[in-house]
Amino acid sequence: MLNSDLTVIHLPEQKSFEVRLDTFTAELNYHLSADTITFTHTVVPAALEGRGIGSLLVRAGLKYAKENNLKVHSLCWFVDKYRQRHPNE
């Protein structure tokens, strides 16, 4: 399955972005404070690794931040690594 076939679900009440596949859930968690979104943790179950799902979640989170004029702060190594590889997103 291509990650373009997957849907990212934004759950603002849980402060997370999620992808659900089979019985597994991958997620990007965050906190909001004034005009800043802080990405705290990315979780991709081992069964879903290597499919680009983590990157799909981070792209969705960064798109949300941009659309809502939020500054981005990260406490998550995966988000940091993604931003280093994709500085224009």
Stockholm file with secondary structure:
# STOCKHOLM 1.0

chainA/1-89         MLNSDLTVIHLPEQKSFEVRLDTFTAELNYHLSADTITFTHTVVPAALEGRGIGSLLVRAGLKYAKENNLKVHSLCWFVDKYRQRHPNE
#=GR chainA/1-89 SS CCGGGCCCEEEGGGTEEEEEETTEEEEEEEEEETTEEEEEEEECCGGGTTSSHHHHHHHHHHHHHHHTTCEEEECCHHHHHHHHHCTTC
#=GC SS_cons        CCGGGCCCEEEGGGTEEEEEETTEEEEEEEEEETTEEEEEEEECCGGGTTSSHHHHHHHHHHHHHHHTTCEEEECCHHHHHHHHHCTTC
//
